[in-house]
C-alpha cells in the first residue's frame, strides 16, 4: 500500500523566490552566523531543531511542481540530516564558515535547512543556511529565536510549548490583504506598478562568476552606531535613511546612472493586528528609492532627499500592488502560465539594501552559552544584481555583501563597502 505523504500549499511568495533562482537573480537562500564563547551541545541542538519542525514543517519537505501545480511534500528528513559538526584549527575557522555559508541546498529534494557547527578548540560558530522560499529575513530571525528558546528549555529540562506558534499554516500574504479596509484595497488595486528601465549605467563594475559565491562582512561598533543614530535623529531621519544616504553617496561615485534607483524590502507584518501571529513565511514588500545622482555629493543632501522619498513611499500602499498581482496570477492561472507572468509583475532594481534590523539578545539566548556576535543576510546575488544586508546586535552593525563573483569582484566590493561606511557620520 502506498503511503500518502502530507502536502502543504506553495504560496505565491514561495514560487516567486524559486523563479528568481531560475532566472539567476540570486540563489534564494538566507544566511546567518551565530558565534558563541564556548561549545554547544550538538545533541540538544539537533533535538531543538526537530522541535521547531512543528512551527515550520516545510523544513523536512521537498518542493514539487507536478500536474502544473506547486506544493511542498513531506520527504522524511529529520534534524539529523540538517546538522553537521566540523572541527577546525583557529586559523582555518573563517574559511570553514565561508564554505558552510555558501553551500547550495536542493529545494526539490530537501531538507530546507543546513546548520554547520564550526568547532575550534573551545568555541563554536553556527553557519546557517535556510531556503528563502520558506520565509524572509524577519521570519528567519523569528525562527532563530524559536530555535534558541527550544535549545534553552532542553538544557534546563523545561517543557516546550506545543504548539510553538499559534498558526504555523498562516503563510499566505492574503493575511495582510484580509485586514485592509475597502478604501485601502481600492488604493492597492488601482495602483500602477512602477518599473524602471535600467541599463549598464546602473550596474556596478562587477564581472561575476556563477561558480564562486562569497559573503564578506564589515562592521561598525556600538559607539559609531550611536553616532549615526543620533545624527540622523537630529535631522529628523531614521538610521535606515542614513544607511541609504551613505549607499547613495557611494553609488554616485561609481555609477553613471541618473537617477540612482534602489530596492528597499519592507516588513509587511506591521500591517497585521498586534494580537495576531503570522506563520513563519515571506511577508515582505518592496519600495523603491529614486534620487538624483547629484544628491550624493554630500551626505546631508543625500540624507534629506532619501528621507523625503522614503517617507512618501512608506505612506503609500502602491507597492502592495505587485503582491496582489502575484496572488492573482497564482490563483487564476496554471503554474506554467503564472511563472511566465511573475518576471513581468515582480521586477526590482539591480541595486538594493535590506535592513533586517535588530537581533534581540534577550530573545536569541542559548542559556548555557554567551552569544558573542550574530548577523543575518539575504540571498547570494548573481551579476548584475547586488544587495547590502544590515543587521544590528547589541548596537554593533554588520554589513553583509553576498555575491557570485571573481576575486577581483570581491576586492572591489570590499573597498566599496568601506567607502560607503566612511560616508556615515563619525562624530
C-alpha positions as CSV (number, residue, x, y, z in Angstrom):
1,X,0.0,0.0,0.0
2,X,1.3,3.4,-1.0
3,X,1.7,5.8,2.0
4,X,0.3,9.3,1.2
5,X,2.8,11.9,2.2
6,X,1.5,15.1,3.8
7,X,1.5,18.1,1.4
8,X,1.4,21.9,2.0
9,X,0.5,24.6,-0.4
10,X,3.2,26.6,-2.1
11,X,2.4,30.3,-1.7
12,X,2.9,32.9,-4.4
13,X,6.0,34.2,-2.5
14,X,7.5,30.7,-2.4
15,X,7.1,30.4,-6.1
16,X,8.4,34.0,-6.7
17,X,11.7,33.2,-4.9
18,X,12.0,29.9,-6.9
19,X,11.6,31.8,-10.1
20,X,14.2,34.4,-9.0
21,X,16.6,31.5,-8.6
22,X,15.7,30.0,-12.0
23,X,16.3,33.4,-13.6
24,X,19.7,33.6,-11.9
25,X,19.0,36.8,-10.0
26,X,20.0,35.1,-6.7
27,X,20.3,31.7,-5.1
28,X,17.2,32.2,-2.9
29,X,18.8,31.2,0.3
30,X,19.1,33.1,3.6
31,X,22.3,33.0,5.7
32,X,23.1,33.6,9.4
33,X,26.2,33.3,11.6
34,X,25.9,32.9,15.4
35,X,29.2,32.9,17.4
36,X,29.5,31.5,20.9
37,X,32.0,31.8,23.7
38,X,32.1,28.0,24.2
39,X,30.9,24.8,22.5
40,X,27.3,24.0,22.0
41,X,25.7,20.6,22.9
42,X,25.1,19.4,19.3
43,X,22.8,16.6,20.5
44,X,20.5,19.1,22.2
45,X,20.8,21.4,19.2
46,X,19.6,18.5,17.0
47,X,16.7,17.9,19.3
48,X,15.9,21.6,19.3
49,X,15.8,21.8,15.5
50,X,13.5,18.8,15.5
51,X,11.1,20.6,17.9
52,X,11.0,23.6,15.6
53,X,9.6,21.5,12.7
54,X,6.1,21.8,14.3
55,X,6.4,25.6,13.7
56,X,7.9,25.3,10.2
57,X,7.1,21.8,8.8
58,X,8.4,22.7,5.4
59,X,11.9,22.2,6.8
60,X,11.6,18.5,6.2
61,X,9.8,18.8,2.8
62,X,10.7,18.9,-0.8
63,X,9.4,21.4,-3.3
64,X,7.5,19.9,-6.2
65,X,6.0,21.1,-9.4
66,X,3.7,18.5,-10.9
67,X,0.5,18.5,-12.9
68,X,1.0,22.2,-13.3
69,X,0.8,22.8,-9.6
70,X,3.4,23.8,-7.0
71,X,3.4,22.3,-3.5
72,X,5.5,21.1,-0.6
73,X,5.6,17.4,0.2
74,X,7.0,15.7,3.3
75,X,10.2,13.9,2.4
76,X,11.1,12.2,5.7
77,X,14.1,14.4,6.6
78,X,14.9,14.8,10.3
79,X,17.2,17.2,12.1
80,X,20.0,14.6,11.9
81,X,20.1,15.4,8.2
82,X,20.3,19.2,8.8
83,X,23.3,19.4,11.2
84,X,26.9,18.8,10.7
85,X,29.9,19.4,13.1
86,X,33.2,20.3,11.5
87,X,36.4,20.7,13.6
88,X,38.9,23.3,12.5
89,X,42.0,25.0,13.8
90,X,41.5,28.6,14.7
91,X,43.5,29.7,11.6
92,X,41.0,27.8,9.4
93,X,37.8,28.9,11.1
94,X,36.9,31.8,8.7
95,X,37.5,29.6,5.7
96,X,35.3,26.9,7.1
97,X,32.5,29.3,7.9
98,X,32.6,30.7,4.4
99,X,32.4,27.2,2.9
100,X,29.5,26.3,5.1
101,X,27.6,29.5,4.3
102,X,27.9,29.2,0.6
103,X,26.6,25.7,0.3
104,X,23.6,25.2,-2.1
105,X,20.5,23.5,-0.8
106,X,18.4,21.4,-3.1
107,X,14.8,22.6,-2.7
108,X,13.4,19.8,-4.9
109,X,15.0,17.2,-2.6
110,X,15.3,18.8,0.8
111,X,15.9,19.3,3.6
112,X,15.4,23.1,3.5
113,X,17.8,23.9,6.4
114,X,21.5,23.4,6.9
115,X,23.3,24.1,10.1
116,X,27.1,23.7,10.3
117,X,28.7,23.8,13.7
118,X,32.2,25.1,13.0
119,X,34.2,24.0,16.1
120,X,37.6,25.2,17.1
121,X,39.3,24.1,20.3
122,X,36.9,25.7,22.7
123,X,34.4,27.8,20.7
124,X,31.6,27.1,18.3
125,X,30.1,29.1,15.4
126,X,26.8,28.2,13.8
127,X,26.7,28.8,10.0
128,X,23.1,28.5,9.0
129,X,21.5,28.4,5.5
130,X,17.7,28.4,5.1
131,X,15.7,28.3,1.9
132,X,14.3,31.8,1.3
133,X,11.2,30.2,-0.2
134,X,10.2,29.3,3.4
135,X,10.5,32.8,4.9
136,X,12.0,36.2,4.7
137,X,14.7,37.9,6.9
138,X,12.1,38.7,9.5
139,X,10.8,35.2,9.5
140,X,14.3,33.8,9.7
141,X,15.0,36.0,12.8
142,X,11.8,34.7,14.4
143,X,12.9,31.1,13.6
144,X,16.3,31.6,15.3
145,X,14.5,33.0,18.4
146,X,12.4,29.8,18.4
147,X,15.4,27.6,18.0
148,X,17.3,29.2,20.8
149,X,14.3,29.0,23.1
150,X,13.8,25.3,22.4
151,X,17.5,24.7,23.0
152,X,17.5,26.6,26.3
153,X,14.4,24.7,27.5
154,X,16.1,21.4,26.7
155,X,19.2,22.5,28.6
156,X,17.1,23.5,31.6
157,X,14.8,20.4,31.2
158,X,11.8,22.8,30.9
159,X,8.6,22.0,29.0
160,X,8.5,23.2,25.4
161,X,5.3,24.9,24.2
162,X,3.1,22.9,21.9
163,X,2.3,24.4,19.5
164,X,5.4,26.6,19.3
165,X,3.4,29.2,17.3
166,X,-0.4,29.6,17.1
167,X,-0.9,29.0,13.4
168,X,2.1,27.6,11.5
169,X,0.0,27.3,8.4
170,X,-0.7,31.0,8.2
171,X,1.9,31.7,5.5
172,X,-0.1,33.5,2.7
173,X,0.3,37.2,2.0
174,X,-3.5,37.1,1.9
175,X,-3.5,37.6,5.7
176,X,-2.2,41.2,5.0
177,X,-4.9,41.9,2.4
178,X,-7.6,40.4,4.7
179,X,-7.0,43.2,7.3
180,X,-7.2,46.0,4.8
181,X,-10.4,48.0,4.6
182,X,-12.2,48.7,1.3
183,X,-10.5,52.1,0.7
184,X,-7.1,50.6,1.2
185,X,-7.8,47.7,-1.2
186,X,-9.1,50.1,-3.8
187,X,-5.8,52.0,-3.5
188,X,-3.8,48.8,-3.9
189,X,-5.8,47.5,-6.9
190,X,-5.8,50.9,-8.7
191,X,-2.1,51.5,-8.2
192,X,0.2,51.4,-11.2
193,X,3.2,49.0,-11.0
194,X,6.4,51.0,-11.2
195,X,9.1,49.6,-13.4
196,X,12.4,51.5,-14.0
197,X,14.2,50.6,-17.2
198,X,17.8,50.0,-16.3
199,X,20.9,49.8,-18.4
200,X,24.6,49.1,-17.9
201,X,24.9,52.6,-16.4
202,X,23.1,51.2,-13.4
203,X,25.4,48.2,-13.0
204,X,28.3,48.1,-10.6
205,X,31.7,47.3,-12.4
206,X,31.5,43.6,-11.5
207,X,32.3,40.7,-13.7
208,X,30.5,37.9,-11.8
209,X,31.3,34.2,-11.6
210,X,28.4,31.8,-11.0
211,X,30.7,29.2,-9.6
212,X,32.3,31.4,-7.0
213,X,29.9,32.5,-4.2
214,X,31.2,34.5,-1.3
215,X,30.0,36.5,1.7
216,X,32.0,39.4,3.0
217,X,31.2,41.4,6.1
218,X,32.1,44.8,7.6
219,X,31.2,46.2,11.0
220,X,30.8,49.4,12.9
221,X,30.9,49.3,16.7
222,X,28.3,50.4,19.2
223,X,29.8,53.9,19.6
224,X,29.7,54.6,15.9
225,X,26.1,53.2,15.7
226,X,25.0,55.7,18.4
227,X,26.7,58.5,16.5
228,X,24.9,57.6,13.3
229,X,21.6,57.2,15.0
230,X,21.8,60.5,16.9
231,X,22.9,62.4,13.8
232,X,20.0,61.0,11.8
233,X,17.6,61.9,14.7
234,X,18.8,65.5,14.8
235,X,18.0,65.7,11.0
236,X,14.5,64.2,11.6
237,X,15.6,61.0,9.9
238,X,16.0,57.3,10.8
239,X,19.1,55.2,10.9
240,X,17.7,53.4,7.8
241,X,17.6,56.7,6.0
242,X,21.2,57.3,7.0
243,X,22.2,53.9,5.6
244,X,20.6,54.5,2.3
245,X,22.1,58.0,2.1
246,X,25.6,56.6,2.6
247,X,24.7,54.0,-0.1
248,X,23.6,56.7,-2.5
249,X,26.8,58.7,-1.9
250,X,29.0,55.6,-2.6
251,X,27.0,54.7,-5.7
252,X,27.2,58.2,-7.1
253,X,30.9,57.9,-7.0
254,X,30.9,54.8,-9.3
255,X,27.7,54.8,-11.4
256,X,26.9,56.9,-14.4
257,X,23.2,56.5,-13.9
258,X,20.8,59.3,-13.2
259,X,18.7,58.9,-11.2
260,X,20.0,56.3,-8.8
261,X,17.3,53.7,-8.2
262,X,17.4,51.4,-5.2
263,X,15.4,48.5,-4.0
264,X,14.3,48.5,-0.3
265,X,12.5,45.5,1.1
266,X,10.0,46.3,3.9
267,X,8.3,44.2,6.5
268,X,4.5,43.8,6.0
269,X,4.0,42.3,9.5
270,X,3.4,45.9,10.7
271,X,0.0,45.8,8.9
272,X,-1.2,42.8,11.0
273,X,-3.1,43.3,14.2
274,X,-0.9,43.3,17.3
275,X,-2.6,40.2,18.7
276,X,-2.2,38.1,15.5
277,X,0.8,35.9,14.8
278,X,1.7,35.1,11.3
279,X,3.3,31.8,10.5
280,X,7.0,31.7,9.5
281,X,6.8,32.9,5.9
282,X,7.6,35.6,3.4
283,X,5.8,38.9,4.3
284,X,7.9,41.4,2.6
285,X,7.1,44.1,0.1
286,X,9.5,46.3,-1.8
287,X,9.6,50.1,-2.0
288,X,11.9,51.9,-4.5
289,X,14.2,54.8,-3.5
290,X,14.8,57.0,-6.5
291,X,17.0,60.0,-6.1
292,X,19.0,62.3,-8.5
293,X,22.6,61.2,-8.6
294,X,23.9,64.7,-7.7
295,X,22.4,64.5,-4.2
296,X,25.2,62.0,-3.4
297,X,27.8,64.8,-3.5
298,X,27.2,65.4,0.2
299,X,25.9,63.1,2.9
300,X,23.5,65.7,4.3
301,X,22.0,66.4,0.9
302,X,21.6,62.7,0.3
303,X,20.0,62.2,3.7
304,X,17.5,64.9,3.2
305,X,16.5,63.6,-0.2
306,X,16.4,59.9,0.9
307,X,14.2,60.8,3.9
308,X,11.7,62.7,1.7
309,X,11.5,59.8,-0.8
310,X,11.2,57.1,1.8
311,X,8.6,58.9,3.9
312,X,6.4,59.2,0.8
313,X,6.9,55.6,-0.1
314,X,6.2,54.3,3.4
315,X,2.8,56.2,3.4
316,X,1.8,54.6,0.1
317,X,0.1,51.2,-0.3
318,X,1.0,51.2,-4.0
319,X,4.0,48.8,-3.6
320,X,1.5,46.1,-2.5
321,X,0.0,46.1,-6.0
322,X,2.8,43.8,-7.1
323,X,2.0,41.2,-4.4
324,X,-1.7,41.4,-5.1
325,X,-0.9,40.6,-8.8
326,X,1.3,37.7,-7.8
327,X,-1.5,36.3,-5.8
328,X,-4.0,36.8,-8.6
329,X,-1.6,35.2,-11.1
330,X,-1.1,32.2,-8.9
331,X,-4.8,31.7,-8.3
332,X,-6.2,32.4,-11.8
333,X,-3.5,30.8,-14.0
334,X,-1.9,27.5,-14.3
335,X,1.6,27.2,-12.7
336,X,3.4,27.4,-16.0
337,X,1.5,30.5,-17.1
338,X,1.9,32.1,-13.7
339,X,5.6,31.6,-13.8
340,X,5.8,33.3,-17.1
341,X,3.9,36.3,-15.7
342,X,6.0,36.5,-12.5
343,X,9.0,38.3,-14.0
344,X,6.7,40.9,-15.6
345,X,4.9,41.5,-12.4
346,X,7.9,41.4,-10.0
347,X,10.9,43.4,-11.3
348,X,13.2,45.1,-8.8
349,X,16.1,47.4,-9.3
350,X,19.5,45.8,-9.7
351,X,20.9,47.5,-6.6
352,X,19.4,47.3,-3.2
353,X,19.8,47.3,0.5
354,X,17.9,45.4,3.1
355,X,18.0,46.4,6.8
356,X,17.0,43.2,8.6
357,X,17.1,45.2,11.8
358,X,18.0,44.5,15.4
359,X,18.6,40.9,16.6
360,X,17.3,41.0,20.2
361,X,19.9,39.5,22.5
362,X,17.1,38.8,25.0
363,X,15.3,36.6,22.5
364,X,18.4,34.9,21.0
365,X,19.6,33.2,24.1
366,X,21.2,29.7,24.3
367,X,21.1,29.5,28.1
368,X,24.5,27.9,28.9
369,X,26.2,29.9,26.1
370,X,27.1,33.5,25.5
371,X,26.3,34.7,22.0
372,X,29.3,36.9,21.2
373,X,28.2,38.0,17.7
374,X,25.5,37.3,15.1
375,X,24.4,38.5,11.7
376,X,21.7,37.6,9.2
377,X,22.0,38.2,5.5
378,X,19.9,37.5,2.4
379,X,20.5,35.6,-0.8
380,X,23.7,35.5,-2.7
381,X,23.3,37.6,-5.9
382,X,24.3,37.0,-9.4
383,X,25.7,39.8,-11.6
384,X,24.4,42.5,-12.2
385,X,22.2,42.2,-9.1
386,X,23.7,43.5,-5.9
387,X,22.5,44.0,-2.3
388,X,23.8,45.0,1.0
389,X,22.2,43.4,4.1
390,X,22.4,45.0,7.5
391,X,21.8,43.6,10.9
392,X,22.4,45.1,14.4
393,X,23.3,43.1,17.5
394,X,24.0,44.9,20.8
395,X,24.3,48.1,18.8
396,X,27.1,46.6,16.6
397,X,26.1,46.8,13.0
398,X,27.1,44.2,10.4
399,X,27.1,45.0,6.7
400,X,26.9,41.7,4.7
401,X,27.6,41.5,1.0
402,X,26.7,38.3,-0.8
403,X,27.8,37.8,-4.4
404,X,28.8,35.3,-7.0
405,X,32.0,36.8,-8.4
406,X,35.7,36.8,-9.2
407,X,38.4,37.5,-6.7
408,X,38.7,41.0,-8.3
409,X,34.9,41.5,-7.7
410,X,35.5,40.5,-4.0
411,X,38.3,43.0,-3.6
412,X,36.3,45.8,-5.4
413,X,33.2,45.2,-3.2
414,X,35.4,45.1,0.0
415,X,36.6,48.6,-0.9
416,X,33.2,49.8,-2.0
417,X,31.5,48.9,1.3
418,X,34.4,50.5,3.3
419,X,33.8,53.7,1.3
420,X,30.1,53.5,1.9
421,X,30.6,53.2,5.6
422,X,33.0,56.1,5.6
423,X,30.2,58.4,4.4
424,X,28.3,57.7,7.7
425,X,28.8,60.3,10.4
426,X,31.8,59.7,12.6
427,X,31.5,62.3,15.3
